[in-house]
């Protein structure tokens, strides 16, 4: 199936559905039977403290890990039964960026498009469009290993979007990105969501999540403790305060009194 043959999503079917998804490592539950539903035309926030199971969940959604139990569907496609068809419908920006950094930015996007089954002329046109929108025009001829962290993040976002997926899975997309570039990326994503795309967004930036997301899920110790609209989840608190509360609170710092003695 080429990029032109990917069917339009049925507006009545969620873009992403997880049902009873679990994953364990050596008897320890990283993800313990979670359910999530991400509709079209929405930013959906996935929150959780370090070690909560977010990375494992996102890796399963991206098809990099297989769940021990449960079902993941991208639109009406079962990820386990039809992994290639499901992956065609999504673009992924991981937090721990690993890429072919000895390629130039242009070569990287060309290679990504070829892997997606796109025609070379379509890849070239979309590369130009994305580079202009993301401020990468002057960087396309340089190898990615020479990019700053923020520029690497932007070229990988372009790679995630080049085949016009129905779902974007973005893990810390604005980390190391300067405010002007972040505002431009948000403008692009806003238009994408307004056109019916869905963004599954994982970030520790609570202000950003509260600003853009319609619904959020809070994952703690591999379980969804809260899910709903931002207003439903945070109640009378800020989203950051509610997140800290659900994550177990701040607690007390003990045993570090020596930090106040200072060395001579």
C-alpha positions as protocol buffer text, in pm:
chain_id: "A"
residue {
  index: 1
  type: UNK
  ca { x: 0 y: 0 z: 0 }
}
residue {
  index: 2
  type: UNK
  ca { x: 144 y: 340 z: -97 }
}
residue {
  index: 3
  type: UNK
  ca { x: 88 y: 666 z: 84 }
}
residue {
  index: 4
  type: UNK
  ca { x: -183 y: 759 z: -166 }
}
residue {
  index: 5
  type: UNK
  ca { x: -368 y: 433 z: -91 }
}
residue {
  index: 6
  type: UNK
  ca { x: -403 y: 478 z: 284 }
}
residue {
  index: 7
  type: UNK
  ca { x: -781 y: 506 z: 340 }
}
residue {
  index: 8
  type: UNK
  ca { x: -929 y: 807 z: 509 }
}
residue {
  index: 9
  type: UNK
  ca { x: -1020 y: 741 z: 873 }
}
residue {
  index: 10
  type: UNK
  ca { x: -1381 y: 667 z: 963 }
}
residue {
  index: 11
  type: UNK
  ca { x: -1485 y: 967 z: 1177 }
}
residue {
  index: 12
  type: UNK
  ca { x: -1681 y: 731 z: 1402 }
}
residue {
  index: 13
  type: UNK
  ca { x: -1377 y: 517 z: 1488 }
}
residue {
  index: 14
  type: UNK
  ca { x: -1118 y: 640 z: 1743 }
}
residue {
  index: 15
  type: UNK
  ca { x: -774 y: 698 z: 1597 }
}
residue {
  index: 16
  type: UNK
  ca { x: -615 y: 492 z: 1876 }
}
residue {
  index: 17
  type: UNK
  ca { x: -763 y: 236 z: 2113 }
}
residue {
  index: 18
  type: UNK
  ca { x: -592 y: 35 z: 2387 }
}
residue {
  index: 19
  type: UNK
  ca { x: -785 y: -235 z: 2572 }
}
residue {
  index: 20
  type: UNK
  ca { x: -639 y: -433 z: 2862 }
}
residue {
  index: 21
  type: UNK
  ca { x: -280 y: -367 z: 2753 }
}
residue {
  index: 22
  type: UNK
  ca { x: -16 y: -514 z: 2984 }
}
residue {
  index: 23
  type: UNK
  ca { x: 361 y: -557 z: 2977 }
}
residue {
  index: 24
  type: UNK
  ca { x: 588 y: -713 z: 3238 }
}
residue {
  index: 25
  type: UNK
  ca { x: 964 y: -742 z: 3275 }
}
residue {
  index: 26
  type: UNK
  ca { x: 1090 y: -1027 z: 3491 }
}
residue {
  index: 27
  type: UNK
  ca { x: 766 y: -1050 z: 3686 }
}
residue {
  index: 28
  type: UNK
  ca { x: 739 y: -673 z: 3739 }
}
residue {
  index: 29
  type: UNK
  ca { x: 438 y: -503 z: 3580 }
}
residue {
  index: 30
  type: UNK
  ca { x: 553 y: -201 z: 3377 }
}
residue {
  index: 31
  type: UNK
  ca { x: 202 y: -158 z: 3236 }
}
residue {
  index: 32
  type: UNK
  ca { x: -90 y: -329 z: 3408 }
}
residue {
  index: 33
  type: UNK
  ca { x: -401 y: -366 z: 3193 }
}
residue {
  index: 34
  type: UNK
  ca { x: -461 y: -9 z: 3076 }
}
residue {
  index: 35
  type: UNK
  ca { x: -743 y: 121 z: 2855 }
}
residue {
  index: 36
  type: UNK
  ca { x: -710 y: 437 z: 2645 }
}
residue {
  index: 37
  type: UNK
  ca { x: -919 y: 590 z: 2367 }
}
residue {
  index: 38
  type: UNK
  ca { x: -788 y: 875 z: 2152 }
}
residue {
  index: 39
  type: UNK
  ca { x: -1049 y: 1032 z: 1920 }
}
residue {
  index: 40
  type: UNK
  ca { x: -973 y: 1211 z: 1595 }
}
residue {
  index: 41
  type: UNK
  ca { x: -917 y: 1586 z: 1599 }
}
residue {
  index: 42
  type: UNK
  ca { x: -768 y: 1603 z: 1947 }
}
residue {
  index: 43
  type: UNK
  ca { x: -454 y: 1653 z: 2152 }
}
residue {
  index: 44
  type: UNK
  ca { x: -447 y: 1375 z: 2412 }
}
residue {
  index: 45
  type: UNK
  ca { x: -198 y: 1403 z: 2698 }
}
residue {
  index: 46
  type: UNK
  ca { x: -26 y: 1103 z: 2857 }
}
residue {
  index: 47
  type: UNK
  ca { x: 124 y: 1199 z: 3193 }
}
residue {
  index: 48
  type: UNK
  ca { x: 318 y: 1015 z: 3458 }
}
residue {
  index: 49
  type: UNK
  ca { x: 625 y: 1034 z: 3679 }
}
residue {
  index: 50
  type: UNK
  ca { x: 952 y: 871 z: 3579 }
}
residue {
  index: 51
  type: UNK
  ca { x: 913 y: 494 z: 3586 }
}
residue {
  index: 52
  type: UNK
  ca { x: 535 y: 508 z: 3554 }
}
residue {
  index: 53
  type: UNK
  ca { x: 525 y: 304 z: 3232 }
}
residue {
  index: 54
  type: UNK
  ca { x: 484 y: 588 z: 2981 }
}
residue {
  index: 55
  type: UNK
  ca { x: 782 y: 491 z: 2765 }
}
residue {
  index: 56
  type: UNK
  ca { x: 673 y: 126 z: 2765 }
}
residue {
  index: 57
  type: UNK
  ca { x: 320 y: 230 z: 2667 }
}
residue {
  index: 58
  type: UNK
  ca { x: 440 y: 456 z: 2386 }
}
residue {
  index: 59
  type: UNK
  ca { x: 680 y: 186 z: 2263 }
}
residue {
  index: 60
  type: UNK
  ca { x: 392 y: -63 z: 2244 }
}
residue {
  index: 61
  type: UNK
  ca { x: 177 y: 187 z: 2056 }
}
residue {
  index: 62
  type: UNK
  ca { x: 463 y: 248 z: 1812 }
}
residue {
  index: 63
  type: UNK
  ca { x: 501 y: -126 z: 1754 }
}
residue {
  index: 64
  type: UNK
  ca { x: 849 y: -142 z: 1908 }
}
residue {
  index: 65
  type: UNK
  ca { x: 732 y: -367 z: 2192 }
}
residue {
  index: 66
  type: UNK
  ca { x: 464 y: -634 z: 2187 }
}
residue {
  index: 67
  type: UNK
  ca { x: 214 y: -636 z: 2475 }
}
residue {
  index: 68
  type: UNK
  ca { x: 192 y: -949 z: 2687 }
}
residue {
  index: 69
  type: UNK
  ca { x: -185 y: -911 z: 2681 }
}
residue {
  index: 70
  type: UNK
  ca { x: -444 y: -676 z: 2539 }
}
residue {
  index: 71
  type: UNK
  ca { x: -524 y: -511 z: 2209 }
}
residue {
  index: 72
  type: UNK
  ca { x: -398 y: -197 z: 2037 }
}
residue {
  index: 73
  type: UNK
  ca { x: -587 y: -64 z: 1735 }
}
residue {
  index: 74
  type: UNK
  ca { x: -491 y: 227 z: 1511 }
}
residue {
  index: 75
  type: UNK
  ca { x: -821 y: 327 z: 1359 }
}
residue {
  index: 76
  type: UNK
  ca { x: -981 y: -4 z: 1266 }
}
residue {
  index: 77
  type: UNK
  ca { x: -647 y: -185 z: 1225 }
}
residue {
  index: 78
  type: UNK
  ca { x: -522 y: -434 z: 1486 }
}
residue {
  index: 79
  type: UNK
  ca { x: -155 y: -354 z: 1549 }
}
residue {
  index: 80
  type: UNK
  ca { x: -65 y: -714 z: 1637 }
}
residue {
  index: 81
  type: UNK
  ca { x: -245 y: -869 z: 1338 }
}
residue {
  index: 82
  type: UNK
  ca { x: -150 y: -605 z: 1077 }
}
residue {
  index: 83
  type: UNK
  ca { x: 159 y: -419 z: 1206 }
}
residue {
  index: 84
  type: UNK
  ca { x: 260 y: -270 z: 872 }
}
residue {
  index: 85
  type: UNK
  ca { x: -87 y: -133 z: 801 }
}
residue {
  index: 86
  type: UNK
  ca { x: -116 y: 9 z: 1153 }
}
residue {
  index: 87
  type: UNK
  ca { x: 228 y: 174 z: 1140 }
}
residue {
  index: 88
  type: UNK
  ca { x: 141 y: 341 z: 810 }
}
residue {
  index: 89
  type: UNK
  ca { x: -125 y: 537 z: 997 }
}
residue {
  index: 90
  type: UNK
  ca { x: 106 y: 680 z: 1262 }
}
residue {
  index: 91
  type: UNK
  ca { x: 415 y: 896 z: 1294 }
}
residue {
  index: 92
  type: UNK
  ca { x: 637 y: 866 z: 1599 }
}
residue {
  index: 93
  type: UNK
  ca { x: 877 y: 1110 z: 1767 }
}
residue {
  index: 94
  type: UNK
  ca { x: 1055 y: 925 z: 2051 }
}
residue {
  index: 95
  type: UNK
  ca { x: 1209 y: 1099 z: 2349 }
}
residue {
  index: 96
  type: UNK
  ca { x: 1541 y: 913 z: 2319 }
}
residue {
  index: 97
  type: UNK
  ca { x: 1629 y: 1018 z: 1967 }
}
residue {
  index: 98
  type: UNK
  ca { x: 1823 y: 762 z: 1767 }
}
residue {
  index: 99
  type: UNK
  ca { x: 1859 y: 829 z: 1400 }
}
residue {
  index: 100
  type: UNK
  ca { x: 2088 y: 791 z: 1101 }
}
residue {
  index: 101
  type: UNK
  ca { x: 2286 y: 1099 z: 1193 }
}
residue {
  index: 102
  type: UNK
  ca { x: 2552 y: 1059 z: 923 }
}
residue {
  index: 103
  type: UNK
  ca { x: 2287 y: 1140 z: 665 }
}
residue {
  index: 104
  type: UNK
  ca { x: 2204 y: 1496 z: 577 }
}
residue {
  index: 105
  type: UNK
  ca { x: 1864 y: 1623 z: 679 }
}
residue {
  index: 106
  type: UNK
  ca { x: 1746 y: 1597 z: 318 }
}
residue {
  index: 107
  type: UNK
  ca { x: 1875 y: 1239 z: 287 }
}
residue {
  index: 108
  type: UNK
  ca { x: 1711 y: 1142 z: 615 }
}
residue {
  index: 109
  type: UNK
  ca { x: 1371 y: 1270 z: 505 }
}
residue {
  index: 110
  type: UNK
  ca { x: 1412 y: 1110 z: 160 }
}
residue {
  index: 111
  type: UNK
  ca { x: 1502 y: 775 z: 322 }
}
residue {
  index: 112
  type: UNK
  ca { x: 1206 y: 802 z: 560 }
}
residue {
  index: 113
  type: UNK
  ca { x: 968 y: 871 z: 273 }
}
residue {
  index: 114
  type: UNK
  ca { x: 1103 y: 576 z: 72 }
}
residue {
  index: 115
  type: UNK
  ca { x: 1050 y: 346 z: 372 }
}
residue {
  index: 116
  type: UNK
  ca { x: 691 y: 471 z: 383 }
}
residue {
  index: 117
  type: UNK
  ca { x: 640 y: 373 z: 18 }
}
residue {
  index: 118
  type: UNK
  ca { x: 606 y: 732 z: -103 }
}
residue {
  index: 119
  type: UNK
  ca { x: 697 y: 850 z: -453 }
}
residue {
  index: 120
  type: UNK
  ca { x: 1028 y: 1042 z: -472 }
}
residue {
  index: 121
  type: UNK
  ca { x: 862 y: 1354 z: -614 }
}
residue {
  index: 122
  type: UNK
  ca { x: 608 y: 1359 z: -329 }
}
residue {
  index: 123
  type: UNK
  ca { x: 888 y: 1317 z: -75 }
}
residue {
  index: 124
  type: UNK
  ca { x: 1081 y: 1606 z: -231 }
}
residue {
  index: 125
  type: UNK
  ca { x: 778 y: 1836 z: -229 }
}
residue {
  index: 126
  type: UNK
  ca { x: 686 y: 1753 z: 131 }
}
residue {
  index: 127
  type: UNK
  ca { x: 1050 y: 1786 z: 243 }
}
residue {
  index: 128
  type: UNK
  ca { x: 1053 y: 2140 z: 105 }
}
residue {
  index: 129
  type: UNK
  ca { x: 720 y: 2221 z: 272 }
}
residue {
  index: 130
  type: UNK
  ca { x: 824 y: 2082 z: 611 }
}
residue {
  index: 131
  type: UNK
  ca { x: 1168 y: 2241 z: 601 }
}
residue {
  index: 132
  type: UNK
  ca { x: 1015 y: 2580 z: 529 }
}
residue {
  index: 133
  type: UNK
  ca { x: 755 y: 2545 z: 802 }
}
residue {
  index: 134
  type: UNK
  ca { x: 1005 y: 2422 z: 1064 }
}
residue {
  index: 135
  type: UNK
  ca { x: 1290 y: 2658 z: 974 }
}
residue {
  index: 136
  type: UNK
  ca { x: 1519 y: 2382 z: 843 }
}
residue {
  index: 137
  type: UNK
  ca { x: 1590 y: 2515 z: 494 }
}
residue {
  index: 138
  type: UNK
  ca { x: 1951 y: 2604 z: 567 }
}
residue {
  index: 139
  type: UNK
  ca { x: 2014 y: 2277 z: 754 }
}
residue {
  index: 140
  type: UNK
  ca { x: 1898 y: 2019 z: 500 }
}
residue {
  index: 141
  type: UNK
  ca { x: 2240 y: 1997 z: 335 }
}
residue {
  index: 142
  type: UNK
  ca { x: 2425 y: 1930 z: 662 }
}
residue {
  index: 143
  type: UNK
  ca { x: 2466 y: 1594 z: 832 }
}
residue {
  index: 144
  type: UNK
  ca { x: 2229 y: 1546 z: 1123 }
}
residue {
  index: 145
  type: UNK
  ca { x: 2520 y: 1477 z: 1361 }
}
residue {
  index: 146
  type: UNK
  ca { x: 2609 y: 1847 z: 1325 }
}
residue {
  index: 147
  type: UNK
  ca { x: 2259 y: 1960 z: 1428 }
}
residue {
  index: 148
  type: UNK
  ca { x: 2179 y: 2108 z: 1767 }
}
residue {
  index: 149
  type: UNK
  ca { x: 1946 y: 1906 z: 1992 }
}
residue {
  index: 150
  type: UNK
  ca { x: 1656 y: 2132 z: 1896 }
}
residue {
  index: 151
  type: UNK
  ca { x: 1722 y: 2102 z: 1523 }
}
residue {
  index: 152
  type: UNK
  ca { x: 1748 y: 1723 z: 1553 }
}
residue {
  index: 153
  type: UNK
  ca { x: 1413 y: 1721 z: 1727 }
}
residue {
  index: 154
  type: UNK
  ca { x: 1260 y: 1925 z: 1444 }
}
residue {
  index: 155
  type: UNK
  ca { x: 1396 y: 1709 z: 1161 }
}
residue {
  index: 156
  type: UNK
  ca { x: 1270 y: 1399 z: 1340 }
}
residue {
  index: 157
  type: UNK
  ca { x: 929 y: 1562 z: 1376 }
}
residue {
  index: 158
  type: UNK
  ca { x: 936 y: 1628 z: 1000 }
}
residue {
  index: 159
  type: UNK
  ca { x: 1017 y: 1259 z: 947 }
}
residue {
  index: 160
  type: UNK
  ca { x: 722 y: 1161 z: 1165 }
}
residue {
  index: 161
  type: UNK
  ca { x: 485 y: 1384 z: 964 }
}
residue {
  index: 162
  type: UNK
  ca { x: 606 y: 1338 z: 608 }
}
residue {
  index: 163
  type: UNK
  ca { x: 363 y: 1059 z: 517 }
}
residue {
  index: 164
  type: UNK
  ca { x: 61 y: 1249 z: 656 }
}
residue {
  index: 165
  type: UNK
  ca { x: -33 y: 1002 z: 930 }
}
residue {
  index: 166
  type: UNK
  ca { x: -366 y: 994 z: 1111 }
}
residue {
  index: 167
  type: UNK
  ca { x: -192 y: 974 z: 1450 }
}
residue {
  index: 168
  type: UNK
  ca { x: 120 y: 1146 z: 1584 }
}
residue {
  index: 169
  type: UNK
  ca { x: 283 y: 993 z: 1892 }
}
residue {
  index: 170
  type: UNK
  ca { x: 508 y: 1264 z: 2035 }
}
residue {
  index: 171
  type: UNK
  ca { x: 728 y: 1206 z: 2341 }
}
residue {
  index: 172
  type: UNK
  ca { x: 869 y: 1535 z: 2479 }
}
residue {
  index: 173
  type: UNK
  ca { x: 848 y: 1709 z: 2138 }
}
residue {
  index: 174
  type: UNK
  ca { x: 947 y: 2053 z: 2272 }
}
residue {
  index: 175
  type: UNK
  ca { x: 1244 y: 1954 z: 2485 }
}
residue {
  index: 176
  type: UNK
  ca { x: 1552 y: 2153 z: 2371 }
}
residue {
  index: 177
  type: UNK
  ca { x: 1340 y: 2346 z: 2118 }
}
residue {
  index: 178
  type: UNK
  ca { x: 1361 y: 2725 z: 2145 }
}
residue {
  index: 179
  type: UNK
  ca { x: 1038 y: 2918 z: 2221 }
}
residue {
  index: 180
  type: UNK
  ca { x: 1001 y: 3063 z: 1870 }
}
residue {
  index: 181
  type: UNK
  ca { x: 1041 y: 2721 z: 1709 }
}
residue {
  index: 182
  type: UNK
  ca { x: 806 y: 2565 z: 1967 }
}
residue {
  index: 183
  type: UNK
  ca { x: 538 y: 2821 z: 1880 }
}
residue {
  index: 184
  type: UNK
  ca { x: 577 y: 2738 z: 1510 }
}
residue {
  index: 185
  type: UNK
  ca { x: 555 y: 2364 z: 1577 }
}
residue {
  index: 186
  type: UNK
  ca { x: 238 y: 2421 z: 1779 }
}
residue {
  index: 187
  type: UNK
  ca { x: 90 y: 2620 z: 1493 }
}
residue {
  index: 188
  type: UNK
  ca { x: 159 y: 2327 z: 1257 }
}
residue {
  index: 189
  type: UNK
  ca { x: 16 y: 2074 z: 1501 }
}
residue {
  index: 190
  type: UNK
  ca { x: -292 y: 2290 z: 1564 }
}
residue {
  index: 191
  type: UNK
  ca { x: -369 y: 2287 z: 1192 }
}
residue {
  index: 192
  type: UNK
  ca { x: -311 y: 1910 z: 1181 }
}
residue {
  index: 193
  type: UNK
  ca { x: -553 y: 1852 z: 1470 }
}
residue {
  index: 194
  type: UNK
  ca { x: -808 y: 2092 z: 1322 }
}
residue {
  index: 195
  type: UNK
  ca { x: -797 y: 1881 z: 1005 }
}
residue {
  index: 196
  type: UNK
  ca { x: -887 y: 1564 z: 1196 }
}
residue {
  index: 197
  type: UNK
  ca { x: -547 y: 1432 z: 1302 }
}
residue {
  index: 198
  type: UNK
  ca { x: -482 y: 1313 z: 1657 }
}
residue {
  index: 199
  type: UNK
  ca { x: -176 y: 1391 z: 1869 }
}
residue {
  index: 200
  type: UNK
  ca { x: -83 y: 1166 z: 2161 }
}
residue {
  index: 201
  type: UNK
  ca { x: 145 y: 1394 z: 2358 }
}
residue {
  index: 202
  type: UNK
  ca { x: 370 y: 1291 z: 2646 }
}
residue {
  index: 203
  type: UNK
  ca { x: 548 y: 1573 z: 2826 }
}
residue {
  index: 204
  type: UNK
  ca { x: 658 y: 1684 z: 3170 }
}
residue {
  index: 205
  type: UNK
  ca { x: 555 y: 2037 z: 3073 }
}
residue {
  index: 206
  type: UNK
  ca { x: 227 y: 2062 z: 3261 }
}
residue {
  index: 207
  type: UNK
  ca { x: 155 y: 2413 z: 3133 }
}
residue {
  index: 208
  type: UNK
  ca { x: 179 y: 2288 z: 2775 }
}
residue {
  index: 209
  type: UNK
  ca { x: -45 y: 1988 z: 2842 }
}
residue {
  index: 210
  type: UNK
  ca { x: -302 y: 2207 z: 3016 }
}
residue {
  index: 211
  type: UNK
  ca { x: -287 y: 2459 z: 2731 }
}
residue {
  index: 212
  type: UNK
  ca { x: -333 y: 2227 z: 2431 }
}
residue {
  index: 213
  type: UNK
  ca { x: -482 y: 1895 z: 2542 }
}
residue {
  index: 214
  type: UNK
  ca { x: -853 y: 1819 z: 2550 }
}
residue {
  index: 215
  type: UNK
  ca { x: -819 y: 1494 z: 2743 }
}
residue {
  index: 216
  type: UNK
  ca { x: -542 y: 1349 z: 2959 }
}
residue {
  index: 217
  type: UNK
  ca { x: -456 y: 1021 z: 3128 }
}
residue {
  index: 218
  type: UNK
  ca { x: -231 y: 1003 z: 3434 }
}
residue {
  index: 219
  type: UNK
  ca { x: -27 y: 684 z: 3448 }
}
residue {
  index: 220
  type: UNK
  ca { x: 128 y: 584 z: 3783 }
}
residue {
  index: 221
  type: UNK
  ca { x: 297 y: 248 z: 3852 }
}
residue {
  index: 222
  type: UNK
  ca { x: 167 y: 109 z: 3524 }
}
residue {
  index: 223
  type: UNK
  ca { x: -198 y: 195 z: 3590 }
}
residue {
  index: 224
  type: UNK
  ca { x: -424 y: 476 z: 3472 }
}
residue {
  index: 225
  type: UNK
  ca { x: -522 y: 656 z: 3794 }
}
residue {
  index: 226
  type: UNK
  ca { x: -718 y: 936 z: 3625 }
}
residue {
  index: 227
  type: UNK
  ca { x: -856 y: 987 z: 3275 }
}
residue {
  index: 228
  type: UNK
  ca { x: -1086 y: 1252 z: 3137 }
}
residue {
  index: 229
  type: UNK
  ca { x: -1096 y: 1609 z: 3018 }
}
residue {
  index: 230
  type: UNK
  ca { x: -827 y: 1835 z: 3160 }
}
residue {
  index: 231
  type: UNK
  ca { x: -1091 y: 2008 z: 3374 }
}
residue {
  index: 232
  type: UNK
  ca { x: -1222 y: 1675 z: 3509 }
}
residue {
  index: 233
  type: UNK
  ca { x: -875 y: 1551 z: 3601 }
}
residue {
  index: 234
  type: UNK
  ca { x: -741 y: 1867 z: 3764 }
}
residue {
  index: 235
  type: UNK
  ca { x: -1058 y: 1978 z: 3941 }
}
residue {
  index: 236
  type: UNK
  ca { x: -995 y: 2292 z: 4145 }
}
residue {
  index: 237
  type: UNK
  ca { x: -615 y: 2248 z: 4129 }
}
residue {
  index: 238
  type: UNK
  ca { x: -369 y: 2324 z: 3856 }
}
residue {
  index: 239
  type: UNK
  ca { x: -282 y: 2024 z: 3642 }
}
residue {
  index: 240
  type: UNK
  ca { x: 69 y: 2025 z: 3792 }
}
residue {
  index: 241
  type: UNK
  ca { x: -70 y: 2018 z: 4148 }
}
residue {
  index: 242
  type: UNK
  ca { x: -307 y: 1734 z: 4060 }
}
residue {
  index: 243
  type: UNK
  ca { x: -24 y: 1544 z: 3890 }
}
residue {
  index: 244
  type: UNK
  ca { x: 196 y: 1573 z: 4202 }
}
residue {
  index: 245
  type: UNK
  ca { x: -96 y: 1462 z: 4418 }
}
residue {
  index: 246
  type: UNK
  ca { x: -164 y: 1154 z: 4205 }
}
residue {
  index: 247
  type: UNK
  ca { x: 206 y: 1072 z: 4187 }
}
residue {
  index: 248
  type: UNK
  ca { x: 231 y: 1045 z: 4564 }
}
residue {
  index: 249
  type: UNK
  ca { x: 297 y: 1402 z: 4672 }
}
residue {
  index: 250
  type: UNK
  ca { x: 625 y: 1572 z: 4746 }
}
residue {
  index: 251
  type: UNK
  ca { x: 708 y: 1385 z: 5066 }
}
residue {
  index: 252
  type: UNK
  ca { x: 985 y: 1490 z: 5301 }
}
residue {
  index: 253
  type: UNK
  ca { x: 1353 y: 1507 z: 5222 }
}
residue {
  index: 254
  type: UNK
  ca { x: 1551 y: 1339 z: 5498 }
}
residue {
  index: 255
  type: UNK
  ca { x: 1912 y: 1237 z: 5545 }
}
residue {
  index: 256
  type: UNK
  ca { x: 2071 y: 1524 z: 5354 }
}
residue {
  index: 257
  type: UNK
  ca { x: 2144 y: 1751 z: 5648 }
}
residue {
  index: 258
  type: UNK
  ca { x: 2513 y: 1729 z: 5557 }
}
residue {
  index: 259
  type: UNK
  ca { x: 2443 y: 1943 z: 5252 }
}
residue {
  index: 260
  type: UNK
  ca { x: 2405 y: 2239 z: 5488 }
}
residue {
  index: 261
  type: UNK
  ca { x: 2744 y: 2194 z: 5658 }
}
residue {
  index: 262
  type: UNK
  ca { x: 2946 y: 2319 z: 5356 }
}
residue {
  index: 263
  type: UNK
  ca { x: 3307 y: 2224 z: 5288 }
}
residue {
  index: 264
  type: UNK
  ca { x: 3594 y: 2444 z: 5404 }
}
